[in-house]
Amino acid sequence: MIQGPLTGIRVLDLTQVLSGPFCTMLLADMGADVIKVEPPDGDMARGWGPFPPGVPQGAPGYGGYFASVNRNKRGVVLDLKSPAGRESLLELLSSTDVIVENFRVGVMDRFNLSWEFLHERFPKLVYASIRGFGDPRTGLSPYADWPAFDIVAQAMGGIMSITGEDAEHPVKVGPGIGDTYPATLAATGILAAVVQAQRTGVGDFVDIALYDAILALTERIVYQFSITGESPEPQGNTHPLLCPYGVVRTSNGHVAIAAPTDHHWRLLTEITGAVELGSDPRYARNADRANRSAEVYAVVEKWSQQFTAEEIVASLGGRIPCAPLNNAAAIAADPHVAARSMITPVDFPGSDPIAIAGQAIKFASAPGQAPRRAPLLGEHNDELGISPSR
């Protein structure tokens, strides 16, 4: 069992795919005893790869997708559509602090497991839901019944409206932040509700909408529109308010450079040999540079294209915020990643161990714990005294 600040807290995880499992994984990483409750055919993400050579593909399988976000959990199978399965869940809830689900609106009500019913029976229980457009209990959205995935949240929450080269070519953010960021907010809300329940003896309903979370993440477009009356548009790898703050070309690729403060700007002009710009009043303040961004980037790239990305990072590192554009292979070789255990091996049934992203939330009191692999379908039914057929 993973030890951490949440040791002694039990979480029932009725979620699937990414948003819910990522949320409960964060809690498990911090020591919570997370019991993943799956239907007889399993979390649909079990059938999504990639799969190591020799490992059977398809549902109810065990691919990289499932392994990555269900570590440190125990797993049981329960059929919540049956009265016996529902009773088994209620037995588990008698010793549970938190329940998390990401069904569509009304599903738990149809199982006769609504928040109202569970709150009356288990007053201290914290109930968390993660849905595309939230739960009617905290605000009835006109889209409440719509299904949603990551790309829907990214599209509606505004992040795609400012991502890409221009307005004609919107681009979604690569990783599934439409799921993982709402999941992170859900974990935060759950922890707050657990503290409240411990103080008052009364649990709460924690509700996260994917749309809301991405809107909150994309916060700057809201105040920009409010102040200017114009909707911000994509502008590639630069920033509308900060300059220089973007990606510039090198002789063999690109680097990211962020020098929006006046101090960093003057230092950058000294390093690049453009000292006259450092004292030019037309570029004195960040707002001035943002208004002349094309000129600023032209100067910086005239210098940067003379050197490799590695040379520029070596030159600027520790002095001006800068970074190489790492791919997965570069990340795997980065000494920071090794020092911080941000790639960690985990056992994989039927194959050699695989590597998954490590735990980003770290505690000095519980360093260096190896993660447990994600559970097989129904692996812990016997351990928890639950019959899959019930």
N, C-alpha and C positions, 0 to 999 in steps of 0.2 A: 504493500500500500504506500502510495506517495505521501510523504509528510509535508505539512505546510500550515499556514495560518488558518486554513479552513478544515483542518483535521477535526473530525467529530461532527461535521455538517453532512447530511445525506441529501442527495439530489436525485429525483426521478426524472430521467431524460426521455420524453416521448417524441423527440424531434427526429428529423431526417434531412438528408441532403447536406447543406452547408451552414446556413445561418444558425440554426439551433444547435447542431453538433459542435460548431466552433465555440459558441457561448458556453456550453457545458464542459467542453475540453478546457477552457480557461479556468473554470471552477475546479475541475479535476486536477489540473496542473498545480493548483494552490492547495491541494490536500483534501478537497471534498470527496466523499465516497459517492461517485456518480454511477447510477445504475441505468444503463440504456435499455429501454423497453421497446422491443420491436414487434411488429405483427408477424404472423407465421411465415410470410414470404420475405421478411426483412426490410431494412432501410433500402430504398430504391438505389441509393448511391453504392451499395455493395456490388452492383453490376457494372460500375463505371471504372475504367482502367486508369493508367496502364497496369498491366499484369506482368510480373516477372516470367521469364521463360519456364514452361512446364506447369504453371499454375492455371487451373481451369478458369476460363473467362465466362462472364455473364452472371446473372442473378441466380441464387443469392450468394454471389461470390465474395471476394475479398481482395479488392484492387487497391492501387495506390491512393486513389481519391478517398476511399473509406478509411484506410489505415492512417492517413495524415491527420484527420480531425476527430478521431475517436479513441485516441490513446488514453491510457490511465483510467479507463472505465471498465466496469463489469457489465455483462450483457445478459438479458433474459428475453424470452419470447412469451408474449401474452396476446390473446385474441380479445381485444376490448369490445368487439361486437357481440361477444357472448356474455351472459350473466356471470358465469364462473370466472371468466377472465377479468371482468370488472371487479368482482369480489376479491380476487387475488391482488389487484392493484390497490384496493382500499386497505388490504392487510399491510402492504408495503408502506402505504402512506401513514399508517399509525406510528411509524418510526422515521418519518421523513420531514425535512425542514423546507425543501423547495421542490416544486414541480415545474417543469418547463415543457411547453409544447409549441409547435409551429404549424398546426393544422389550419385549414381555412376556417373562416368565421362559422360558428354553429356546430362544428364537428364534435367537440367535447360535450356540448349540450345534448346532442343526439346520443352520445354514450352514457347519458345521465351522470356526467362527471363535470358539471359546470362549476365555475368559480363560486357561485352562490352556494351550491350544494356542498362543495368541499370546504368552503370557509365556515359553514355552520357546523360541519362535522369535525374539522380540524382548525380551530380558530387561529392557531399560531402559524399555519402553513403559508408560505409565500408562493404565489402562483404567478408565473411569468409566461407571456405569450409573445411570439414574434410572427407578425403577419405582413403581407405586402402593404396594406393600407390601414393597419391598426385594428383594434377591437372597438365595437360600438360602445362599450362601457366607458371609454375615455374620450369618445368623439366619433360620431357616425360619418364616415367618409362616403361620398357617392360611389366610390370604387371598392367599397368594403368586401363585396363578393368576388372581386376579380382575383384570379391567380396571379402570382408574380414570382419572378426570378431576379437574379442579380442585374441582368441587363435592363429589365423593366425599371428597377429602382434607379439605376444610373441615368436612364433616359428621362424619367419623370422628375427626379430630384435635382436636375440641373447640371450635373457634373459633365455630361456629354456636350452640353451647350458651350462649354469653355475648353474642351479638350479636342485637339487636332490642329491641323495647319490653318484652317479657316472655316467659316460657317458652312461652306459647301461640302466639307468633308469631316463630319463629326466622327469622333473615335471614342469607343468605350475604354475605360481604364483596364489594363490587362488582367490583373488578379480580380477575384470576385468581391470587390469592396462593397458592392450592393448587398452582400450577405455578411461579410466579416465585420464591417464597421457597425451595422445594427447589432450584430452578435456581441460586440465589445460593449456597446451601450447597455445591452440587456444584462450582461454580467455585472456592470456597474450598478444598474438599478436593483438587481437581485441582492447584491451585497448591502446596499443601503436599506432595503426592506428587511433583510435578515437582522441587521443591527437594530432596526426599529422593533421587530418582533421580539428580539431578546430583551429589549428595554420595556416594552408595553405588554407583551404576551399576545399581541394581535398582528396577524399577517396582513399582507396587502397584495393587490393585483398590479403587477408590473407589465406595462404594455409598450411594445416597440413596433413601430411601422417602418418597413424598409424605406419607403418614400421619405418619411420624416427624418430618418437618420442621415440619408444622403443629402437632403436639403440642409440639415444642420452642418454637415461636413463641408458643403459647398458655400458656406456662409457669406463669403465676400460678394457674391453676385447680388445678394439681397440688399446690402447697404449701398452697393454701387448703383443699382437700379433706383433705390429710394432717393439718392442724392442727385444723380445725373438724369434720371428718367429714361436711360438707355440700357438695354440688355447687353451685358458683356458678351463678346464673341471669342472663339478660339484664336490664339495667336502663336501657335506652335509651342516652342520651348522657352519663350520669354514670358515676362510678367508685366501686366498692365500698370502696376503701381511701383515696382521696384526695378532698379537698373544700375549696373548690370546684374542680372539674376536669370541665368539661362544656360543653354548648352551652346558651346562654340566648337568649331572645327579645329582639328589638329592635322599634322601631316599624315597620321595613320588612323584617324577616327574622330572621337569627340571627347570633351570633358564638360562637366558642369562647374560653373563658376558663379559664386554669389558674393558680390561686393557692393551692396546697396548703401552701406553706411559711408559717410564722408571719409572716415578714417581708412576703411578698407579700399575705397576708391583711390585716394591719394597714394596708398601703398601699391596698388595695382599699376597705377600710371608710372611709378618709379621702376617697378620690376619690368614692365613692358617697354620702357624707354620713352613713354609718351608724357614726360613730366610737365610739358606745357599745358596739357589738358588738366592736370591736377591743380593747377593754379588759375585756370581759365574760369572766370565767373559764370560763363554760360553752362558749365557743368558742375558748378559748386555744390549744389544740393541734389538729393535724390530725385526730387520732383523735376528739376531741370534736366537731369539725365534721362528720366523717363520720357520727357517730351522730345528728346533728341536721341531716342534709343537706337535708331538706325545708324547714326554717326558713331555712337559709343561702341556698338557691336562691330562695326567696320574696323575701328581702331584695334579693339581687342583681338579680332580674328586675323588681322594683318600680322600681329605678333604670334598668336597661337599656332597658325599654320606653318610656322617655321620649325616647330618642335613636335615630338611625338607626345601622345597623351601621357605616357609614363614620365617623360621629362617634365611636362608641365605640372603634374601632380607632385613630383619630387620638388619642384621649384616653389610651388605655392603652398604645399601642405604644411599645416601648423601656423601659417601666416594669414592666409586668406581662405575662407571656406571654398573648397573645391573637391571634386570627386571624379573618379573614373566611372564610365558607364558599364557597370559590372553585368555580365550575363551569369547564368547558373554555374558555369565552369569556373569563372573568375571568383565568384562568391565561395565556391567549395575550396579554393586555394588561398583565400584571404586569411591572414593570421588573426585578424580581429574575430572572425567567425569561429575559428578554433579556440581562441582564448575565452570566448563568451559562450561556448557550447551551443551555437546557434544552428548547427547541423548535427543531428544526433542519430546514431543507429538504433533501429528498433527491429525486434524479431518479426519475421513474416512467415506465416504458416505455409509449408510446402516449398520454401525457397530460402536462400541466404538472406540475412538481414538487409533491410533497405535503409536509406537515409531519409529523414523527414526534417522539416524546420523545427528548431528547438523552441524552448519556452522563453519568451521575451520578458516576462515579469519574473524578476529574480529577487530572492531574499537571502541575506547573509546567514540567516539561521538554518537554511535548508539548501546548501549548495550542492551541485553535482549529482543530482539524483537521476538515474537512468529511467527513461519512460517505460511503461508497460505497453505492450502492443494492444491494438484495438481488439475487442472480443470477437470470437467466432459467434455465429448466430445461435443464441440460446446457451452460450457456454456456461453461464453461471446459474442456470435454473436450479440445478441440484444444490449448489452451494447456498442458495437463498431459499431453498425449500419450496420451489414453485414448479408445478407440473406444466409443461408447455401446452398440454391438452386442456387445461382448465380455463 
